[in-house]
């Protein structure tokens, strides 16, 4: 595995691979790898001839009061993991080579960034879109793998790829969870032992609503209230930043569930902000898939 720290090096290598007819998969990350990142790398490895993993804690997507300085970093451990997962290149640039001091060009999707995480993290998705576009262009990626964990992110990236006619296929990887259901995140390291023990209640609330939805509850107000009551009872120390049901593609809030729907939340456990989401009506769709499969 080659390690590149300058964008020109990555571009030159990827150009050479493409000239030899090789396809390229890109996995953009901010590092401090866990099994969620590893699953993205495994998927990328299968998709293309060459796997490029980028590791960049992107300052442009952090707000002034956010955790840019304290975000966990361990390049040595991360590069060993990327190598073990079969990456051909790890791109780990310094911020100064990714952003000129007078950087002035930004990519954004303001309507899609208006709700969910974007409502509480102004400028976050502008930073995400800009860095992801730069990475896609540098790698000339045929595929890029993103996790369902950050649903709004992958949706905005899909819109960006369509709107700007980028030649990259965006591939979605399912959320990897700890055995107790907590969605894996580099930020889970911020949790104290007590907070960590309680954190699976985030997902338990979402699952409760998913069960109610699959049993026929289609009213979003009732589903939300069910979760809020559960958290108020079982998890009173949690602070809910948002809890929303949206159309998975447009990210528009829904009032009734009559098709695909995404239930997403951000919850503070102590000082740690945890996000999670679940697609509703999975059961209905599974049943539909099963019966169409049986009918074939
Ligand atoms: P990050 O390093 O947190 O920016 O995440 C890099 C990529 O890994 C993003 O596409 C995330 O959605 C994805 N990711 C993060 N956590 C998980 C997880 N628990 N399961 C699957 N993918 C994840």
py3Dmol code that shows the C-alpha trace and the ligand (Angstrom):
import py3Dmol

protein = """\
ATOM      1  CA  UNK A   1       0.000   0.000   0.000  1.00  0.00           C
ATOM      2  CA  UNK A   2       1.314   3.414  -0.954  1.00  0.00           C
ATOM      3  CA  UNK A   3       0.789   6.372   1.349  1.00  0.00           C
ATOM      4  CA  UNK A   4       0.283   9.727  -0.337  1.00  0.00           C
ATOM      5  CA  UNK A   5       0.187  13.065   1.412  1.00  0.00           C
ATOM      6  CA  UNK A   6      -0.022  15.377  -1.576  1.00  0.00           C
ATOM      7  CA  UNK A   7      -3.003  15.569  -3.974  1.00  0.00           C
ATOM      8  CA  UNK A   8      -0.723  15.578  -7.038  1.00  0.00           C
ATOM      9  CA  UNK A   9       0.748  12.207  -6.006  1.00  0.00           C
ATOM     10  CA  UNK A  10      -2.677  10.654  -5.643  1.00  0.00           C
ATOM     11  CA  UNK A  11      -3.850  12.075  -8.961  1.00  0.00           C
ATOM     12  CA  UNK A  12      -0.735  10.841 -10.804  1.00  0.00           C
ATOM     13  CA  UNK A  13      -1.065   7.297  -9.428  1.00  0.00           C
ATOM     14  CA  UNK A  14      -4.795   7.105 -10.151  1.00  0.00           C
ATOM     15  CA  UNK A  15      -4.236   8.456 -13.643  1.00  0.00           C
ATOM     16  CA  UNK A  16      -1.637   5.724 -14.257  1.00  0.00           C
ATOM     17  CA  UNK A  17      -4.011   3.047 -12.993  1.00  0.00           C
ATOM     18  CA  UNK A  18      -6.813   4.281 -15.211  1.00  0.00           C
ATOM     19  CA  UNK A  19      -4.459   4.415 -18.212  1.00  0.00           C
ATOM     20  CA  UNK A  20      -3.864   0.707 -17.583  1.00  0.00           C
ATOM     21  CA  UNK A  21      -7.583   0.048 -17.645  1.00  0.00           C
ATOM     22  CA  UNK A  22      -7.957  -0.320 -13.888  1.00  0.00           C
ATOM     23  CA  UNK A  23     -11.139   0.765 -12.106  1.00  0.00           C
ATOM     24  CA  UNK A  24     -10.905   2.667  -8.832  1.00  0.00           C
ATOM     25  CA  UNK A  25     -13.015   2.606  -5.669  1.00  0.00           C
ATOM     26  CA  UNK A  26     -12.669   5.384  -3.121  1.00  0.00           C
ATOM     27  CA  UNK A  27     -13.546   5.188   0.583  1.00  0.00           C
ATOM     28  CA  UNK A  28     -13.466   8.686   2.135  1.00  0.00           C
ATOM     29  CA  UNK A  29     -12.922   8.707   5.916  1.00  0.00           C
ATOM     30  CA  UNK A  30     -11.763  10.834   8.811  1.00  0.00           C
ATOM     31  CA  UNK A  31      -9.847   7.934  10.342  1.00  0.00           C
ATOM     32  CA  UNK A  32      -9.713   6.291  13.769  1.00  0.00           C
ATOM     33  CA  UNK A  33     -10.983   3.136  12.180  1.00  0.00           C
ATOM     34  CA  UNK A  34     -13.584   0.760  13.542  1.00  0.00           C
ATOM     35  CA  UNK A  35     -15.420  -2.140  11.960  1.00  0.00           C
ATOM     36  CA  UNK A  36     -17.781   0.282  10.146  1.00  0.00           C
ATOM     37  CA  UNK A  37     -14.887   1.788   8.213  1.00  0.00           C
ATOM     38  CA  UNK A  38     -13.488  -1.695   7.608  1.00  0.00           C
ATOM     39  CA  UNK A  39     -16.778  -2.844   6.078  1.00  0.00           C
ATOM     40  CA  UNK A  40     -16.639   0.098   3.637  1.00  0.00           C
ATOM     41  CA  UNK A  41     -13.086  -0.871   2.684  1.00  0.00           C
ATOM     42  CA  UNK A  42     -14.137  -4.491   2.175  1.00  0.00           C
ATOM     43  CA  UNK A  43     -16.925  -3.361  -0.106  1.00  0.00           C
ATOM     44  CA  UNK A  44     -14.606  -1.020  -2.018  1.00  0.00           C
ATOM     45  CA  UNK A  45     -12.083  -3.826  -2.414  1.00  0.00           C
ATOM     46  CA  UNK A  46     -14.702  -5.986  -4.120  1.00  0.00           C
ATOM     47  CA  UNK A  47     -16.030  -3.221  -6.380  1.00  0.00           C
ATOM     48  CA  UNK A  48     -12.925  -2.186  -8.271  1.00  0.00           C
ATOM     49  CA  UNK A  49      -9.386  -3.159  -9.305  1.00  0.00           C
ATOM     50  CA  UNK A  50      -7.820  -0.525  -7.055  1.00  0.00           C
ATOM     51  CA  UNK A  51      -8.924   0.656  -3.611  1.00  0.00           C
ATOM     52  CA  UNK A  52      -8.073   4.165  -2.446  1.00  0.00           C
ATOM     53  CA  UNK A  53      -8.824   5.072   1.177  1.00  0.00           C
ATOM     54  CA  UNK A  54      -8.652   8.725   2.126  1.00  0.00           C
ATOM     55  CA  UNK A  55      -8.011   9.795   5.693  1.00  0.00           C
ATOM     56  CA  UNK A  56      -8.588  13.477   6.283  1.00  0.00           C
ATOM     57  CA  UNK A  57     -10.102  15.238   9.274  1.00  0.00           C
ATOM     58  CA  UNK A  58     -11.631  17.940   7.134  1.00  0.00           C
ATOM     59  CA  UNK A  59     -11.575  21.288   8.969  1.00  0.00           C
ATOM     60  CA  UNK A  60     -14.169  22.725   6.585  1.00  0.00           C
ATOM     61  CA  UNK A  61     -16.902  20.454   7.935  1.00  0.00           C
ATOM     62  CA  UNK A  62     -16.404  21.339  11.609  1.00  0.00           C
ATOM     63  CA  UNK A  63     -18.117  24.308  13.224  1.00  0.00           C
ATOM     64  CA  UNK A  64     -16.127  26.703  15.422  1.00  0.00           C
ATOM     65  CA  UNK A  65     -17.408  25.053  18.629  1.00  0.00           C
ATOM     66  CA  UNK A  66     -17.056  21.477  17.394  1.00  0.00           C
ATOM     67  CA  UNK A  67     -14.450  18.801  18.083  1.00  0.00           C
ATOM     68  CA  UNK A  68     -11.907  19.379  15.274  1.00  0.00           C
ATOM     69  CA  UNK A  69      -8.974  19.644  17.696  1.00  0.00           C
ATOM     70  CA  UNK A  70      -9.979  16.683  19.864  1.00  0.00           C
ATOM     71  CA  UNK A  71     -11.152  14.376  17.038  1.00  0.00           C
ATOM     72  CA  UNK A  72      -9.317  11.067  17.620  1.00  0.00           C
ATOM     73  CA  UNK A  73      -6.351  10.432  15.340  1.00  0.00           C
ATOM     74  CA  UNK A  74      -3.973   7.454  14.963  1.00  0.00           C
ATOM     75  CA  UNK A  75      -2.342   7.352  11.545  1.00  0.00           C
ATOM     76  CA  UNK A  76      -0.087   4.396  12.348  1.00  0.00           C
ATOM     77  CA  UNK A  77      -2.927   2.139  13.472  1.00  0.00           C
ATOM     78  CA  UNK A  78      -5.214   3.333  10.670  1.00  0.00           C
ATOM     79  CA  UNK A  79      -2.644   2.698   7.950  1.00  0.00           C
ATOM     80  CA  UNK A  80      -2.091  -0.836   9.275  1.00  0.00           C
ATOM     81  CA  UNK A  81      -5.850  -1.442   9.087  1.00  0.00           C
ATOM     82  CA  UNK A  82      -6.187   0.011   5.576  1.00  0.00           C
ATOM     83  CA  UNK A  83      -3.267  -2.138   4.441  1.00  0.00           C
ATOM     84  CA  UNK A  84      -4.786  -5.255   6.010  1.00  0.00           C
ATOM     85  CA  UNK A  85      -8.078  -4.496   4.231  1.00  0.00           C
ATOM     86  CA  UNK A  86      -6.279  -4.501   0.888  1.00  0.00           C
ATOM     87  CA  UNK A  87      -6.086  -0.794   0.150  1.00  0.00           C
ATOM     88  CA  UNK A  88      -3.711   0.065  -2.682  1.00  0.00           C
ATOM     89  CA  UNK A  89      -3.326   3.657  -1.545  1.00  0.00           C
ATOM     90  CA  UNK A  90      -3.964   5.640   1.593  1.00  0.00           C
ATOM     91  CA  UNK A  91      -4.331   9.364   1.003  1.00  0.00           C
ATOM     92  CA  UNK A  92      -3.595  11.273   4.213  1.00  0.00           C
ATOM     93  CA  UNK A  93      -2.996  14.927   3.354  1.00  0.00           C
ATOM     94  CA  UNK A  94      -2.457  17.857   5.717  1.00  0.00           C
ATOM     95  CA  UNK A  95      -5.179  20.544   5.636  1.00  0.00           C
ATOM     96  CA  UNK A  96      -2.691  23.026   4.162  1.00  0.00           C
ATOM     97  CA  UNK A  97      -2.325  21.000   0.949  1.00  0.00           C
ATOM     98  CA  UNK A  98      -6.074  20.550   0.561  1.00  0.00           C
ATOM     99  CA  UNK A  99      -7.049  24.173   1.153  1.00  0.00           C
ATOM    100  CA  UNK A 100      -5.070  27.123  -0.139  1.00  0.00           C
ATOM    101  CA  UNK A 101      -5.012  30.027   2.321  1.00  0.00           C
ATOM    102  CA  UNK A 102      -7.378  31.877  -0.021  1.00  0.00           C
ATOM    103  CA  UNK A 103      -9.540  28.852  -0.913  1.00  0.00           C
ATOM    104  CA  UNK A 104     -12.734  30.326  -2.246  1.00  0.00           C
ATOM    105  CA  UNK A 105     -14.737  27.691  -4.133  1.00  0.00           C
ATOM    106  CA  UNK A 106     -17.441  25.738  -2.340  1.00  0.00           C
ATOM    107  CA  UNK A 107     -20.031  23.172  -3.309  1.00  0.00           C
ATOM    108  CA  UNK A 108     -23.287  23.081  -1.435  1.00  0.00           C
ATOM    109  CA  UNK A 109     -26.835  21.762  -1.503  1.00  0.00           C
ATOM    110  CA  UNK A 110     -28.594  24.161   0.852  1.00  0.00           C
ATOM    111  CA  UNK A 111     -32.115  22.711   0.645  1.00  0.00           C
ATOM    112  CA  UNK A 112     -30.921  19.201   1.435  1.00  0.00           C
ATOM    113  CA  UNK A 113     -28.713  20.524   4.215  1.00  0.00           C
ATOM    114  CA  UNK A 114     -31.512  22.536   5.826  1.00  0.00           C
ATOM    115  CA  UNK A 115     -32.880  19.748   8.037  1.00  0.00           C
ATOM    116  CA  UNK A 116     -31.601  16.868  10.207  1.00  0.00           C
ATOM    117  CA  UNK A 117     -27.899  17.323  11.116  1.00  0.00           C
ATOM    118  CA  UNK A 118     -27.546  20.276   8.763  1.00  0.00           C
ATOM    119  CA  UNK A 119     -29.987  22.350  10.822  1.00  0.00           C
ATOM    120  CA  UNK A 120     -27.636  22.125  13.797  1.00  0.00           C
ATOM    121  CA  UNK A 121     -24.322  22.113  11.948  1.00  0.00           C
ATOM    122  CA  UNK A 122     -24.347  25.160   9.670  1.00  0.00           C
ATOM    123  CA  UNK A 123     -21.783  24.832   6.905  1.00  0.00           C
ATOM    124  CA  UNK A 124     -21.111  21.169   7.679  1.00  0.00           C
ATOM    125  CA  UNK A 125     -22.432  19.759   4.411  1.00  0.00           C
ATOM    126  CA  UNK A 126     -20.816  22.537   2.418  1.00  0.00           C
ATOM    127  CA  UNK A 127     -17.506  21.309   3.836  1.00  0.00           C
ATOM    128  CA  UNK A 128     -18.460  17.688   3.134  1.00  0.00           C
ATOM    129  CA  UNK A 129     -19.544  18.306  -0.476  1.00  0.00           C
ATOM    130  CA  UNK A 130     -16.449  20.327  -1.236  1.00  0.00           C
ATOM    131  CA  UNK A 131     -13.972  17.796   0.118  1.00  0.00           C
ATOM    132  CA  UNK A 132     -15.795  14.804  -1.378  1.00  0.00           C
ATOM    133  CA  UNK A 133     -15.876  16.446  -4.802  1.00  0.00           C
ATOM    134  CA  UNK A 134     -12.141  17.182  -4.545  1.00  0.00           C
ATOM    135  CA  UNK A 135     -11.429  13.559  -3.570  1.00  0.00           C
ATOM    136  CA  UNK A 136     -13.628  12.111  -6.321  1.00  0.00           C
ATOM    137  CA  UNK A 137     -11.867  14.268  -8.911  1.00  0.00           C
ATOM    138  CA  UNK A 138      -8.366  13.493  -7.622  1.00  0.00           C
ATOM    139  CA  UNK A 139      -8.995   9.753  -7.634  1.00  0.00           C
ATOM    140  CA  UNK A 140     -11.131   9.715 -10.781  1.00  0.00           C
ATOM    141  CA  UNK A 141     -13.183   7.246  -8.794  1.00  0.00           C
ATOM    142  CA  UNK A 142     -15.504   4.809 -10.553  1.00  0.00           C
ATOM    143  CA  UNK A 143     -17.089   3.959  -7.194  1.00  0.00           C
ATOM    144  CA  UNK A 144     -17.216   5.656  -3.823  1.00  0.00           C
ATOM    145  CA  UNK A 145     -18.506   3.898  -0.711  1.00  0.00           C
ATOM    146  CA  UNK A 146     -20.412   5.721   2.031  1.00  0.00           C
ATOM    147  CA  UNK A 147     -22.065   4.431   5.198  1.00  0.00           C
ATOM    148  CA  UNK A 148     -25.776   4.498   5.933  1.00  0.00           C
ATOM    149  CA  UNK A 149     -24.793   5.748   9.397  1.00  0.00           C
ATOM    150  CA  UNK A 150     -24.504   9.238   7.872  1.00  0.00           C
ATOM    151  CA  UNK A 151     -27.694   9.018   5.814  1.00  0.00           C
ATOM    152  CA  UNK A 152     -28.001  12.732   5.087  1.00  0.00           C
ATOM    153  CA  UNK A 153     -24.376  12.811   3.930  1.00  0.00           C
ATOM    154  CA  UNK A 154     -24.714   9.979   1.436  1.00  0.00           C
ATOM    155  CA  UNK A 155     -27.997  11.406   0.143  1.00  0.00           C
ATOM    156  CA  UNK A 156     -26.473  14.836  -0.434  1.00  0.00           C
ATOM    157  CA  UNK A 157     -23.474  13.220  -2.156  1.00  0.00           C
ATOM    158  CA  UNK A 158     -25.809  11.236  -4.424  1.00  0.00           C
ATOM    159  CA  UNK A 159     -27.604  14.444  -5.374  1.00  0.00           C
ATOM    160  CA  UNK A 160     -24.261  16.168  -5.988  1.00  0.00           C
ATOM    161  CA  UNK A 161     -23.049  13.342  -8.236  1.00  0.00           C
ATOM    162  CA  UNK A 162     -26.262  13.463 -10.256  1.00  0.00           C
ATOM    163  CA  UNK A 163     -26.470  17.258 -10.406  1.00  0.00           C
ATOM    164  CA  UNK A 164     -22.838  17.708 -11.495  1.00  0.00           C
ATOM    165  CA  UNK A 165     -22.804  14.678 -13.851  1.00  0.00           C
ATOM    166  CA  UNK A 166     -19.935  13.046 -12.027  1.00  0.00           C
ATOM    167  CA  UNK A 167     -18.963   9.628 -13.394  1.00  0.00           C
ATOM    168  CA  UNK A 168     -18.854   7.968  -9.965  1.00  0.00           C
ATOM    169  CA  UNK A 169     -21.280   5.370  -8.649  1.00  0.00           C
ATOM    170  CA  UNK A 170     -22.136   5.964  -5.006  1.00  0.00           C
ATOM    171  CA  UNK A 171     -22.433   2.718  -3.038  1.00  0.00           C
ATOM    172  CA  UNK A 172     -24.184   2.549   0.327  1.00  0.00           C
ATOM    173  CA  UNK A 173     -22.887   0.306   3.115  1.00  0.00           C
ATOM    174  CA  UNK A 174     -25.127  -0.752   6.028  1.00  0.00           C
ATOM    175  CA  UNK A 175     -24.573   0.506   9.583  1.00  0.00           C
ATOM    176  CA  UNK A 176     -22.161  -1.670  11.556  1.00  0.00           C
ATOM    177  CA  UNK A 177     -23.158  -1.889  15.205  1.00  0.00           C
ATOM    178  CA  UNK A 178     -21.627  -3.018  18.467  1.00  0.00           C
ATOM    179  CA  UNK A 179     -23.113  -6.275  19.802  1.00  0.00           C
ATOM    180  CA  UNK A 180     -25.438  -4.227  22.048  1.00  0.00           C
ATOM    181  CA  UNK A 181     -26.782  -2.232  19.088  1.00  0.00           C
ATOM    182  CA  UNK A 182     -24.839   1.025  19.406  1.00  0.00           C
ATOM    183  CA  UNK A 183     -23.855   2.289  15.956  1.00  0.00           C
ATOM    184  CA  UNK A 184     -20.068   2.275  15.713  1.00  0.00           C
ATOM    185  CA  UNK A 185     -18.496   5.727  15.584  1.00  0.00           C
ATOM    186  CA  UNK A 186     -15.047   7.174  16.136  1.00  0.00           C
ATOM    187  CA  UNK A 187     -16.774   9.566  18.552  1.00  0.00           C
ATOM    188  CA  UNK A 188     -17.928   6.683  20.799  1.00  0.00           C
ATOM    189  CA  UNK A 189     -14.474   6.956  22.378  1.00  0.00           C
ATOM    190  CA  UNK A 190     -15.694  10.201  24.014  1.00  0.00           C
ATOM    191  CA  UNK A 191     -18.293   8.288  26.083  1.00  0.00           C
ATOM    192  CA  UNK A 192     -17.604   7.552  29.753  1.00  0.00           C
ATOM    193  CA  UNK A 193     -18.163   3.943  30.866  1.00  0.00           C
ATOM    194  CA  UNK A 194     -21.611   4.826  32.256  1.00  0.00           C
ATOM    195  CA  UNK A 195     -22.602   6.737  29.137  1.00  0.00           C
ATOM    196  CA  UNK A 196     -21.368   3.897  26.927  1.00  0.00           C
ATOM    197  CA  UNK A 197     -23.521   1.427  28.880  1.00  0.00           C
ATOM    198  CA  UNK A 198     -26.611   3.597  28.306  1.00  0.00           C
ATOM    199  CA  UNK A 199     -25.907   4.616  24.683  1.00  0.00           C
ATOM    200  CA  UNK A 200     -27.655   1.579  23.076  1.00  0.00           C
ATOM    201  CA  UNK A 201     -30.943   3.127  24.252  1.00  0.00           C
ATOM    202  CA  UNK A 202     -30.642   5.476  21.267  1.00  0.00           C
ATOM    203  CA  UNK A 203     -31.083   2.623  18.847  1.00  0.00           C
ATOM    204  CA  UNK A 204     -33.643   0.862  21.052  1.00  0.00           C
ATOM    205  CA  UNK A 205     -35.934   3.904  20.735  1.00  0.00           C
ATOM    206  CA  UNK A 206     -35.635   3.860  16.954  1.00  0.00           C
ATOM    207  CA  UNK A 207     -36.299   0.122  16.820  1.00  0.00           C
ATOM    208  CA  UNK A 208     -39.386   0.535  18.928  1.00  0.00           C
ATOM    209  CA  UNK A 209     -40.820   2.950  16.368  1.00  0.00           C
ATOM    210  CA  UNK A 210     -39.776   0.697  13.491  1.00  0.00           C
ATOM    211  CA  UNK A 211     -41.726  -2.132  15.087  1.00  0.00           C
ATOM    212  CA  UNK A 212     -44.792   0.101  15.586  1.00  0.00           C
ATOM    213  CA  UNK A 213     -44.533   1.225  11.941  1.00  0.00           C
ATOM    214  CA  UNK A 214     -44.305  -2.331  10.681  1.00  0.00           C
ATOM    215  CA  UNK A 215     -47.371  -3.197  12.784  1.00  0.00           C
ATOM    216  CA  UNK A 216     -49.355  -0.491  11.006  1.00  0.00           C
ATOM    217  CA  UNK A 217     -48.723   2.790  12.839  1.00  0.00           C
ATOM    218  CA  UNK A 218     -48.308   5.258   9.986  1.00  0.00           C
ATOM    219  CA  UNK A 219     -48.727   8.497  11.901  1.00  0.00           C
ATOM    220  CA  UNK A 220     -45.343  10.168  12.294  1.00  0.00           C
ATOM    221  CA  UNK A 221     -46.484  12.218  15.307  1.00  0.00           C
ATOM    222  CA  UNK A 222     -47.462   9.042  17.145  1.00  0.00           C
ATOM    223  CA  UNK A 223     -44.212   7.287  16.230  1.00  0.00           C
ATOM    224  CA  UNK A 224     -42.122  10.230  17.394  1.00  0.00           C
ATOM    225  CA  UNK A 225     -44.084  10.491  20.626  1.00  0.00           C
ATOM    226  CA  UNK A 226     -43.614   6.771  21.248  1.00  0.00           C
ATOM    227  CA  UNK A 227     -39.841   7.179  21.076  1.00  0.00           C
ATOM    228  CA  UNK A 228     -39.784  10.380  23.128  1.00  0.00           C
ATOM    229  CA  UNK A 229     -41.898   8.701  25.842  1.00  0.00           C
ATOM    230  CA  UNK A 230     -39.568   5.690  25.824  1.00  0.00           C
ATOM    231  CA  UNK A 231     -36.485   7.887  26.159  1.00  0.00           C
ATOM    232  CA  UNK A 232     -38.140  10.068  28.826  1.00  0.00           C
ATOM    233  CA  UNK A 233     -38.821   6.893  30.828  1.00  0.00           C
ATOM    234  CA  UNK A 234     -35.675   4.836  30.183  1.00  0.00           C
ATOM    235  CA  UNK A 235     -33.102   7.431  29.187  1.00  0.00           C
ATOM    236  CA  UNK A 236     -33.971  10.720  30.891  1.00  0.00           C
ATOM    237  CA  UNK A 237     -30.389  11.984  30.820  1.00  0.00           C
ATOM    238  CA  UNK A 238     -30.323  11.963  26.993  1.00  0.00           C
ATOM    239  CA  UNK A 239     -30.839  15.291  25.232  1.00  0.00           C
ATOM    240  CA  UNK A 240     -32.580  14.933  21.902  1.00  0.00           C
ATOM    241  CA  UNK A 241     -31.271  17.355  19.288  1.00  0.00           C
ATOM    242  CA  UNK A 242     -33.653  16.120  16.593  1.00  0.00           C
ATOM    243  CA  UNK A 243     -35.849  13.150  15.879  1.00  0.00           C
ATOM    244  CA  UNK A 244     -37.288  13.211  12.378  1.00  0.00           C
ATOM    245  CA  UNK A 245     -39.028  11.049   9.823  1.00  0.00           C
ATOM    246  CA  UNK A 246     -38.141  12.090   6.289  1.00  0.00           C
ATOM    247  CA  UNK A 247     -38.343  10.944   2.709  1.00  0.00           C
ATOM    248  CA  UNK A 248     -35.041   9.055   2.243  1.00  0.00           C
ATOM    249  CA  UNK A 249     -34.220  10.779  -1.073  1.00  0.00           C
ATOM    250  CA  UNK A 250     -35.639  14.330  -0.783  1.00  0.00           C
ATOM    251  CA  UNK A 251     -35.097  14.488   3.011  1.00  0.00           C
ATOM    252  CA  UNK A 252     -38.472  16.295   3.236  1.00  0.00           C
ATOM    253  CA  UNK A 253     -40.231  15.717   6.578  1.00  0.00           C
ATOM    254  CA  UNK A 254     -43.128  13.243   6.410  1.00  0.00           C
ATOM    255  CA  UNK A 255     -46.407  13.398   8.308  1.00  0.00           C
ATOM    256  CA  UNK A 256     -47.727   9.971   7.280  1.00  0.00           C
ATOM    257  CA  UNK A 257     -45.786   6.915   6.232  1.00  0.00           C
ATOM    258  CA  UNK A 258     -46.972   5.642   2.891  1.00  0.00           C
ATOM    259  CA  UNK A 259     -43.716   4.479   1.340  1.00  0.00           C
ATOM    260  CA  UNK A 260     -39.993   4.597   2.026  1.00  0.00           C
ATOM    261  CA  UNK A 261     -39.256   6.593   5.167  1.00  0.00           C
ATOM    262  CA  UNK A 262     -36.151   7.269   7.190  1.00  0.00           C
ATOM    263  CA  UNK A 263     -36.255   7.747  10.946  1.00  0.00           C
ATOM    264  CA  UNK A 264     -33.159   9.663  12.043  1.00  0.00           C
ATOM    265  CA  UNK A 265     -31.960  11.274  15.247  1.00  0.00           C
ATOM    266  CA  UNK A 266     -29.130  13.067  16.946  1.00  0.00           C
ATOM    267  CA  UNK A 267     -28.962  12.619  20.705  1.00  0.00           C
ATOM    268  CA  UNK A 268     -26.496  14.000  23.203  1.00  0.00           C
ATOM    269  CA  UNK A 269     -25.313  11.515  25.800  1.00  0.00           C
ATOM    270  CA  UNK A 270     -23.348  13.714  28.143  1.00  0.00           C
ATOM    271  CA  UNK A 271     -21.206  15.856  25.861  1.00  0.00           C
ATOM    272  CA  UNK A 272     -21.144  13.274  23.078  1.00  0.00           C
ATOM    273  CA  UNK A 273     -23.418  13.724  20.099  1.00  0.00           C
ATOM    274  CA  UNK A 274     -24.603  10.392  18.723  1.00  0.00           C
ATOM    275  CA  UNK A 275     -26.461   9.981  15.439  1.00  0.00           C
ATOM    276  CA  UNK A 276     -28.419   6.979  14.271  1.00  0.00           C
ATOM    277  CA  UNK A 277     -31.121   6.115  11.765  1.00  0.00           C
ATOM    278  CA  UNK A 278     -33.293   3.314  10.560  1.00  0.00           C
ATOM    279  CA  UNK A 279     -35.344   2.796   7.410  1.00  0.00           C
ATOM    280  CA  UNK A 280     -38.995   2.252   8.279  1.00  0.00           C
ATOM    281  CA  UNK A 281     -41.275  -0.224   6.581  1.00  0.00           C
ATOM    282  CA  UNK A 282     -38.332  -2.542   6.175  1.00  0.00           C
ATOM    283  CA  UNK A 283     -40.566  -5.408   7.187  1.00  0.00           C
ATOM    284  CA  UNK A 284     -43.170  -4.535   4.532  1.00  0.00           C
ATOM    285  CA  UNK A 285     -40.479  -4.269   1.909  1.00  0.00           C
ATOM    286  CA  UNK A 286     -38.845  -7.491   3.051  1.00  0.00           C
ATOM    287  CA  UNK A 287     -42.186  -9.243   2.771  1.00  0.00           C
ATOM    288  CA  UNK A 288     -42.762  -7.762  -0.678  1.00  0.00           C
ATOM    289  CA  UNK A 289     -39.290  -8.856  -1.753  1.00  0.00           C
ATOM    290  CA  UNK A 290     -39.794 -12.337  -0.350  1.00  0.00           C
ATOM    291  CA  UNK A 291     -43.137 -12.806  -2.063  1.00  0.00           C
ATOM    292  CA  UNK A 292     -41.867 -11.473  -5.402  1.00  0.00           C
ATOM    293  CA  UNK A 293     -38.869 -13.803  -5.023  1.00  0.00           C
ATOM    294  CA  UNK A 294     -41.213 -16.720  -4.312  1.00  0.00           C
ATOM    295  CA  UNK A 295     -43.359 -15.771  -7.278  1.00  0.00           C
ATOM    296  CA  UNK A 296     -40.454 -15.938  -9.672  1.00  0.00           C
TER     297      UNK A 296
END
"""
ligand_1 = """\
23
LIG
P -16.069 9.105 9.221
O -14.653 8.631 9.336
O -16.825 9.103 10.513
O -16.212 10.385 8.443
O -16.818 8.011 8.353
C -16.300 7.613 7.101
C -17.326 6.746 6.428
O -17.602 5.631 7.276
C -18.674 7.457 6.196
O -19.180 7.068 4.927
C -19.536 6.918 7.306
O -20.905 6.907 6.999
C -19.004 5.504 7.447
N -19.311 4.965 8.756
C -19.092 5.546 9.960
N -19.567 4.771 10.955
C -20.121 3.684 10.359
C -20.782 2.523 10.844
N -21.002 2.312 12.138
N -21.206 1.617 9.941
C -21.001 1.817 8.611
N -20.377 2.883 8.089
C -19.947 3.807 8.954
"""
view = py3Dmol.view(width=600, height=400)
view.addModel(protein, "pdb")
view.setStyle({"model": 0}, {"cartoon": {"style": "trace"}})
view.addModel(ligand_1, "xyz")
view.setStyle({"model": 1}, {"stick": {}})
view.zoomTo()
view.show()
